[in-house]
Amino acid sequence: MKKSILGLRTTIYRVPDLQAAKAWYTKAFEVEPYFDEPFYIGFNIGGYELGLQPDESTLGDNVITYWGVTDINTEYNRFIAAGATVHEEPQNVGGEIWVSTVKDPWGNVIGLIYNPEFKAE
C-alpha cells in the first residue's frame, strides 16, 4: 500500500530579522543555506529542511513543521474532513512546491508540503 504521508520534511522558524537569523543558523548548524532569497532562507540539515521566513510579529505561529505528502490537495482535504480547521489553503510557493497548513482540534498548526525537489536522505 502506497503511503500518502511521507514523513517530516521541513521546519520553518519565523524571525523578525532574516539576515541576523541566517547568520546565527549558519554558525549554529555549521552549514550554508542552499536557498537564500529575501522571502525565505533554506538549509539542508541532515536531509531535512530548516527554513527561515521574515515575520515582524512576535506572537502567534512562529514555528511550523511540514509533513511531506504525495498530493497536497487530497491530504489537505482529508485533514479538514477529519476535523482540522483551515489555517492556510494550499498555495504554490515556487516551482512545483506546494504548502498548506491546518490546525488540529487543539489549535496546533500542522504543515503539509509537496516538494518533489527536496529528497530526504
Backbone as CSV, one residue per row, in Angstrom:
resi,resn,N_x,N_y,N_z,CA_x,CA_y,CA_z,C_x,C_y,C_z
1,MET,0.844,-1.179,0.000,0.000,0.000,0.000,0.893,1.247,0.000
2,LYS,0.676,2.107,-0.954,1.456,3.341,-1.051,0.998,4.335,0.021
3,LYS,1.945,4.906,0.718,1.625,5.873,1.774,1.519,7.273,1.189
4,SER,0.550,8.033,1.678,0.386,9.401,1.199,1.085,10.416,2.095
5,ILE,1.361,10.057,3.353,2.151,10.900,4.254,3.572,10.355,4.226
6,LEU,4.525,11.177,3.823,5.885,10.729,3.555,6.850,10.908,4.719
7,GLY,6.454,11.577,5.782,7.351,11.818,6.909,7.686,13.290,7.036
8,LEU,8.415,13.625,8.083,8.795,15.013,8.305,9.684,15.508,7.185
9,ARG,9.510,16.759,6.799,10.313,17.351,5.741,10.929,18.684,6.147
10,THR,10.117,19.601,6.657,10.558,20.982,6.823,10.049,21.564,8.136
11,THR,10.925,22.256,8.844,10.520,23.085,9.974,10.903,24.515,9.632
12,ILE,9.946,25.421,9.797,10.185,26.828,9.478,10.075,27.657,10.752
13,TYR,11.102,28.484,10.965,11.092,29.440,12.061,10.836,30.824,11.469
14,ARG,9.864,31.513,11.997,9.574,32.882,11.558,10.340,33.833,12.474
15,VAL,11.098,34.731,11.853,12.022,35.584,12.599,11.854,37.042,12.185
16,PRO,12.077,37.989,13.104,11.925,39.407,12.753,13.088,39.959,11.926
17,ASP,14.284,39.381,12.050,15.457,39.856,11.315,16.051,38.672,10.555
18,LEU,15.687,38.555,9.285,16.072,37.399,8.476,17.589,37.263,8.338
19,GLN,18.291,38.359,8.123,19.739,38.289,7.930,20.469,37.903,9.217
20,ALA,20.026,38.437,10.341,20.634,38.055,11.620,20.374,36.578,11.912
21,ALA,19.155,36.124,11.614,18.821,34.716,11.829,19.638,33.819,10.902
22,LYS,19.825,34.244,9.650,20.637,33.466,8.706,22.047,33.303,9.254
23,ALA,22.640,34.376,9.743,23.994,34.318,10.284,24.060,33.369,11.487
24,TRP,23.080,33.455,12.369,23.080,32.620,13.568,22.911,31.146,13.217
25,TYR,21.943,30.828,12.358,21.699,29.431,11.997,22.852,28.851,11.180
26,THR,23.492,29.675,10.349,24.662,29.217,9.603,25.767,28.813,10.571
27,LYS,25.992,29.643,11.581,27.021,29.349,12.577,26.617,28.166,13.467
28,ALA,25.387,28.167,13.950,24.941,27.135,14.887,24.931,25.742,14.255
29,PHE,24.489,25.633,13.016,24.397,24.337,12.345,25.605,24.038,11.456
30,GLU,26.511,25.014,11.343,27.725,24.871,10.552,27.443,24.449,9.118
31,VAL,26.464,25.127,8.508,26.096,24.842,7.118,25.570,26.122,6.474
32,GLU,25.935,26.314,5.222,25.438,27.465,4.467,24.046,27.155,3.926
33,PRO,23.206,28.156,3.750,21.892,27.902,3.167,22.025,27.441,1.710
34,TYR,21.123,26.545,1.307,21.099,26.132,-0.093,20.128,26.997,-0.895
35,PHE,19.262,27.730,-0.192,18.291,28.630,-0.819,18.313,29.920,-0.024
36,ASP,18.521,31.057,-0.697,18.684,32.324,0.014,18.026,33.447,-0.785
37,GLU,16.815,33.787,-0.382,16.045,34.854,-1.024,15.492,35.769,0.074
38,PRO,15.060,36.984,-0.279,14.527,37.902,0.737,13.277,37.387,1.456
39,PHE,12.579,36.427,0.867,11.346,35.908,1.459,11.518,34.556,2.148
40,TYR,12.698,33.918,1.969,12.894,32.589,2.548,14.365,32.194,2.454
41,ILE,14.861,31.594,3.521,16.213,31.033,3.536,16.076,29.579,3.973
42,GLY,16.654,28.673,3.191,16.538,27.246,3.489,17.882,26.578,3.676
43,PHE,17.979,25.732,4.694,19.166,24.948,4.992,18.817,23.464,4.880
44,ASN,19.733,22.666,4.367,19.574,21.221,4.373,20.345,20.700,5.577
45,ILE,19.618,20.238,6.583,20.222,19.749,7.816,19.990,18.242,7.886
46,GLY,20.972,17.480,7.497,20.869,16.027,7.568,19.712,15.450,6.772
47,GLY,19.391,16.071,5.645,18.304,15.568,4.814,16.946,16.154,5.137
48,TYR,16.895,17.084,6.062,15.642,17.769,6.394,15.850,19.264,6.191
49,GLU,14.770,19.961,5.933,14.890,21.393,5.664,14.559,22.212,6.894
50,LEU,15.473,23.123,7.225,15.230,24.135,8.242,15.085,25.438,7.464
51,GLY,13.910,26.064,7.569,13.645,27.284,6.823,13.460,28.476,7.735
52,LEU,13.825,29.643,7.219,13.622,30.909,7.920,12.747,31.803,7.051
53,GLN,11.716,32.379,7.655,10.851,33.324,6.964,10.792,34.612,7.771
54,PRO,10.791,35.761,7.081,10.671,37.021,7.810,9.257,37.200,8.356
55,ASP,9.169,37.639,9.594,7.879,37.896,10.230,8.131,38.866,11.376
56,GLU,7.555,40.052,11.288,7.774,41.092,12.304,7.032,40.825,13.605
57,SER,5.992,39.999,13.568,5.223,39.749,14.783,6.008,38.854,15.731
58,THR,5.754,38.980,16.992,6.422,38.142,17.977,5.454,37.163,18.617
59,LEU,4.199,37.225,18.230,3.196,36.318,18.778,2.619,35.471,17.654
60,GLY,2.101,34.314,18.028,1.410,33.510,17.022,2.173,32.269,16.628
61,ASP,2.021,31.908,15.382,2.559,30.657,14.865,3.993,30.864,14.384
62,ASN,4.938,30.863,15.303,6.330,31.149,14.947,7.069,29.939,14.400
63,VAL,6.586,28.728,14.674,7.221,27.512,14.190,6.177,26.680,13.468
64,ILE,6.520,26.246,12.259,5.636,25.356,11.515,6.473,24.201,11.019
65,THR,6.044,22.988,11.306,6.701,21.795,10.808,5.833,21.202,9.710
66,TYR,6.465,20.911,8.590,5.738,20.391,7.435,5.965,18.887,7.273
67,TRP,4.868,18.169,7.032,4.904,16.750,6.715,4.833,16.608,5.207
68,GLY,5.731,15.816,4.640,5.726,15.583,3.205,4.508,14.777,2.789
69,VAL,3.913,15.144,1.675,2.752,14.432,1.135,2.935,14.204,-0.359
70,THR,2.200,13.241,-0.886,2.262,12.951,-2.315,1.276,13.792,-3.113
71,ASP,0.229,14.296,-2.456,-0.793,15.104,-3.143,-1.327,16.131,-2.141
72,ILE,-0.957,17.387,-2.316,-1.285,18.426,-1.338,-2.784,18.617,-1.162
73,ASN,-3.531,18.662,-2.260,-4.969,18.924,-2.152,-5.716,17.766,-1.512
74,THR,-5.374,16.543,-1.885,-6.029,15.378,-1.293,-5.801,15.331,0.207
75,GLU,-4.560,15.511,0.622,-4.256,15.415,2.056,-4.825,16.596,2.834
76,TYR,-4.764,17.790,2.267,-5.371,18.961,2.915,-6.853,18.694,3.163
77,ASN,-7.554,18.246,2.145,-8.991,17.969,2.285,-9.264,16.838,3.264
78,ARG,-8.393,15.834,3.297,-8.566,14.724,4.238,-8.416,15.209,5.678
79,PHE,-7.428,16.085,5.920,-7.257,16.626,7.269,-8.469,17.465,7.681
80,ILE,-8.980,18.277,6.764,-10.174,19.092,7.070,-11.356,18.178,7.383
81,ALA,-11.542,17.129,6.589,-12.642,16.187,6.821,-12.495,15.462,8.157
82,ALA,-11.251,15.303,8.614,-11.009,14.623,9.889,-11.224,15.540,11.093
83,GLY,-11.512,16.828,10.849,-11.786,17.733,11.950,-10.805,18.869,12.132
84,ALA,-9.794,18.951,11.266,-8.877,20.089,11.328,-9.585,21.328,10.781
85,THR,-9.055,22.492,11.117,-9.602,23.739,10.586,-8.575,24.392,9.660
86,VAL,-9.086,25.196,8.760,-8.229,25.868,7.787,-7.313,26.858,8.492
87,HIS,-6.042,26.824,8.158,-5.083,27.825,8.603,-4.568,28.578,7.378
88,GLU,-4.005,27.844,6.405,-3.606,28.405,5.108,-3.929,27.370,4.042
89,GLU,-4.741,27.764,3.069,-5.111,26.848,1.987,-3.889,26.526,1.141
90,PRO,-3.929,25.416,0.391,-2.796,25.061,-0.467,-2.408,26.210,-1.395
91,GLN,-1.099,26.456,-1.461,-0.597,27.514,-2.330,0.759,27.118,-2.899
92,ASN,0.984,27.522,-4.123,2.259,27.278,-4.780,3.253,28.307,-4.258
93,VAL,4.424,27.838,-3.844,5.437,28.751,-3.309,6.669,28.796,-4.202
94,GLY,6.530,28.304,-5.416,7.623,28.352,-6.384,7.880,26.993,-6.999
95,GLY,8.075,26.985,-8.300,8.320,25.722,-8.991,7.145,24.780,-8.798
96,GLU,7.458,23.542,-8.431,6.412,22.543,-8.192,6.078,22.399,-6.708
97,ILE,6.570,23.295,-5.874,6.403,23.174,-4.424,5.081,23.802,-3.981
98,TRP,4.311,23.018,-3.248,3.033,23.463,-2.703,3.029,23.236,-1.197
99,VAL,2.446,24.197,-0.443,2.317,24.067,1.006,0.913,24.452,1.446
100,SER,0.523,23.947,2.586,-0.714,24.369,3.237,-0.564,24.068,4.723
101,THR,-1.383,24.709,5.531,-1.389,24.419,6.960,-2.828,24.335,7.451
102,VAL,-3.014,23.476,8.433,-4.301,23.320,9.101,-4.035,23.368,10.599
103,LYS,-5.093,23.541,11.374,-4.968,23.464,12.829,-5.738,22.252,13.311
104,ASP,-5.094,21.509,14.205,-5.783,20.360,14.785,-6.840,20.864,15.764
105,PRO,-7.672,20.004,16.322,-8.732,20.459,17.229,-8.241,21.201,18.472
106,TRP,-6.932,21.139,18.759,-6.375,21.810,19.933,-5.618,23.068,19.574
107,GLY,-5.668,23.447,18.304,-5.033,24.685,17.867,-3.600,24.562,17.392
108,ASN,-3.053,23.337,17.347,-1.690,23.137,16.862,-1.661,23.223,15.336
109,VAL,-0.656,23.900,14.790,-0.522,24.037,13.345,0.185,22.810,12.775
110,ILE,-0.409,22.230,11.740,0.172,21.094,11.023,0.419,21.544,9.598
111,GLY,1.670,21.486,9.165,2.011,21.865,7.803,2.071,20.652,6.894
112,LEU,1.614,20.830,5.664,1.699,19.804,4.629,2.492,20.388,3.477
113,ILE,3.416,19.606,2.918,4.242,20.103,1.822,4.394,19.041,0.751
114,TYR,4.196,19.470,-0.482,4.546,18.661,-1.641,5.768,19.314,-2.254
115,ASN,6.912,18.649,-2.168,8.163,19.216,-2.663,8.975,18.126,-3.367
116,PRO,8.745,17.949,-4.668,9.492,16.910,-5.391,10.972,17.238,-5.548
117,GLU,11.369,18.472,-5.235,12.757,18.893,-5.390,13.619,18.553,-4.187
118,PHE,12.999,18.271,-3.033,13.755,18.019,-1.812,13.603,16.554,-1.439
119,LYS,14.711,15.832,-1.374,14.699,14.407,-1.051,15.307,14.180,0.333
120,ALA,14.592,13.459,1.179,15.135,13.102,2.486,16.260,12.094,2.288
121,GLU,17.317,12.219,3.088,18.468,11.299,2.959,18.173,9.977,3.599
